[in-house]
Amino acid sequence: MRQIACESCGKSFEFDEELPRRGPICFGCHLRTIRLGFTHGKEDFHGPTIKERQDLQVAQAASAGINAAPVGTRWV
């Protein structure tokens, strides 16, 4: 185990023989740099629900003459 001081806060931390991928920064400072937001899936929280989108797809398939059913109702 090796020991080094964090470049951001000066707190010392231990690591194995190889320096972590985050570099000479402690885990606490590393967590502060991570953006905990999300970019994918926002449409699931704004707009139609999954059930509403599913009903719309089934209705569009029925109007096109396709007998479509949600996966859960076919194989469960």
Backbone bond lengths (Angstrom), bond angles and torsions (degrees), N, CA, C in turn:
res aa  C-N    CA-C-N  psi(-1)  N-CA   C-N-CA  omega(-1)  CA-C   N-CA-C  phi
1 M - - - 1.435 - - 1.534 109.33 -
2 R 1.298 114.68 135.94 1.456 120.22 177.51 1.522 108.64 -113.77
3 Q 1.302 117.12 159.60 1.449 121.78 -177.43 1.525 108.96 -129.41
4 I 1.332 116.03 138.94 1.462 121.47 -179.44 1.521 108.23 -146.65
5 A 1.320 116.69 156.31 1.467 121.36 177.80 1.527 109.15 -91.57
6 C 1.328 115.52 140.10 1.463 121.73 179.18 1.525 109.37 -66.55
7 E 1.331 117.21 138.65 1.461 121.50 179.39 1.519 111.69 -72.25
8 S 1.329 117.37 -26.05 1.460 120.38 -176.56 1.520 112.91 -85.33
9 C 1.335 116.83 -51.86 1.464 119.91 -173.76 1.522 113.72 -110.38
10 G 1.311 118.71 -13.06 1.447 121.80 179.12 1.524 114.57 85.41
11 K 1.319 117.45 -1.62 1.462 122.20 179.60 1.529 109.04 -72.53
12 S 1.330 117.17 138.22 1.460 119.36 -179.75 1.529 109.96 -86.14
13 F 1.316 115.69 143.04 1.465 121.61 177.62 1.512 109.08 -141.09
14 E 1.338 115.02 157.19 1.461 121.36 -178.09 1.519 109.93 -104.15
15 F 1.316 115.23 152.43 1.459 121.18 176.55 1.520 108.35 -149.75
16 D 1.332 115.51 167.03 1.465 120.22 178.99 1.526 110.04 -70.17
17 E 1.288 116.81 -166.46 1.457 121.72 -176.67 1.530 112.31 -59.13
18 E 1.326 116.55 -35.36 1.454 120.62 -177.14 1.520 110.11 -100.42
19 L 1.324 117.67 137.67 1.462 122.81 179.39 1.530 109.27 -63.33
20 P 1.334 119.19 137.81 1.462 120.63 179.83 1.527 111.34 -59.49
21 R 1.341 115.63 159.39 1.463 120.03 -178.70 1.524 112.42 -62.35
22 R 1.329 117.02 -26.43 1.463 120.13 -179.23 1.521 112.04 -74.00
23 G 1.337 117.67 -10.92 1.451 122.17 178.94 1.516 111.34 91.03
24 P 1.322 117.04 -160.42 1.477 120.41 -176.79 1.533 111.80 -81.86
25 I 1.318 116.81 52.15 1.467 123.06 179.60 1.518 107.53 -124.79
26 C 1.345 117.51 134.47 1.462 120.44 -179.63 1.531 109.99 -69.59
27 F 1.310 115.68 164.22 1.462 120.55 -175.23 1.533 111.41 -64.20
28 G 1.329 117.80 -36.16 1.465 120.88 178.94 1.518 112.09 -62.45
29 C 1.315 117.44 -45.05 1.467 121.09 177.62 1.527 110.85 -68.24
30 H 1.319 116.41 -34.35 1.463 120.73 177.58 1.523 110.75 -62.86
31 L 1.331 116.90 -41.42 1.464 120.32 179.42 1.522 111.78 -64.71
32 R 1.309 117.80 -33.85 1.468 120.44 179.11 1.516 112.19 -66.58
33 T 1.335 117.82 -23.29 1.464 120.31 -179.23 1.518 112.85 -87.35
34 I 1.338 117.52 -12.24 1.463 120.70 -178.00 1.516 109.36 -82.83
35 R 1.313 116.47 129.86 1.461 121.41 176.87 1.514 107.45 -81.20
36 L 1.327 116.36 117.39 1.454 120.36 -176.02 1.520 112.51 -91.62
37 G 1.304 117.89 15.87 1.457 121.12 175.30 1.512 110.30 -82.56
38 F 1.300 116.13 -168.97 1.458 119.67 177.33 1.512 108.98 -140.65
39 T 1.308 115.75 153.23 1.453 120.55 178.71 1.514 111.51 -116.03
40 H 1.317 117.61 -28.05 1.457 120.85 -179.31 1.519 109.26 -102.46
41 G 1.311 116.73 139.57 1.451 120.57 177.05 1.512 114.11 94.97
42 K 1.335 118.62 5.64 1.461 119.78 -179.97 1.521 111.39 -63.37
43 E 1.325 116.82 -30.94 1.463 119.33 -179.11 1.523 111.69 -65.52
44 D 1.336 117.59 -19.65 1.462 119.75 177.00 1.523 111.96 -72.36
45 F 1.322 118.12 -17.38 1.453 121.64 -179.57 1.517 112.35 -105.14
46 H 1.308 118.31 -14.14 1.459 122.65 179.48 1.515 107.69 -129.68
47 G 1.291 116.90 115.48 1.448 120.42 179.01 1.518 110.80 116.86
48 P 1.308 116.78 -157.79 1.468 119.47 -176.65 1.526 112.27 -67.14
49 T 1.319 115.38 148.29 1.459 120.36 178.42 1.525 109.49 -75.48
50 I 1.322 116.04 171.17 1.461 120.88 179.21 1.520 110.17 -61.26
51 K 1.335 116.82 -41.51 1.469 120.90 179.63 1.525 110.90 -64.05
52 E 1.341 117.48 -40.55 1.466 120.39 178.64 1.528 111.01 -65.41
53 R 1.342 117.00 -40.75 1.471 119.66 177.23 1.525 111.10 -66.44
54 Q 1.326 116.28 -37.35 1.464 120.66 178.21 1.524 110.24 -64.27
55 D 1.334 117.34 -45.85 1.465 120.86 179.09 1.525 111.00 -62.37
56 L 1.329 117.42 -37.60 1.456 120.95 178.13 1.526 111.00 -64.91
57 Q 1.329 117.67 -42.51 1.463 120.45 178.86 1.527 111.59 -64.67
58 V 1.328 116.72 -40.81 1.470 119.96 178.77 1.518 109.72 -65.31
59 A 1.341 117.73 -40.38 1.462 120.93 179.26 1.527 111.09 -66.24
60 Q 1.327 117.53 -40.57 1.461 120.32 177.90 1.522 110.88 -65.79
61 A 1.315 117.68 -38.56 1.462 120.87 177.98 1.521 110.46 -66.97
62 A 1.336 117.34 -40.00 1.465 120.50 179.38 1.519 110.87 -65.27
63 S 1.332 117.65 -38.22 1.467 120.08 178.56 1.521 111.32 -69.46
64 A 1.333 117.56 -23.87 1.463 121.79 177.70 1.526 111.59 -89.32
65 G 1.344 117.38 -0.30 1.448 120.86 178.29 1.517 114.05 86.26
66 I 1.306 117.72 17.08 1.464 122.26 -179.82 1.518 108.35 -103.00
67 N 1.322 116.15 132.01 1.468 120.29 177.68 1.528 108.46 -88.86
68 A 1.303 115.75 91.36 1.468 121.38 -177.17 1.526 109.51 -106.54
69 A 1.320 115.04 143.73 1.465 121.23 176.11 1.516 108.11 -139.29
70 P 1.324 117.55 145.83 1.461 119.19 177.86 1.536 111.28 -60.10
71 V 1.301 116.48 150.20 1.463 121.94 -175.11 1.507 111.57 -57.68
72 G 1.306 119.03 -44.08 1.454 122.33 -177.33 1.510 113.88 -61.20
73 T 1.332 118.24 -28.64 1.457 120.06 -179.44 1.519 112.02 -85.62
74 R 1.331 117.50 -17.13 1.471 118.89 -179.17 1.505 113.37 -85.82
75 W 1.325 118.26 -40.19 1.455 120.97 -170.45 1.510 114.30 -112.32
76 V 1.280 117.83 1.99 1.469 118.92 -179.50 1.497 109.69 -96.66
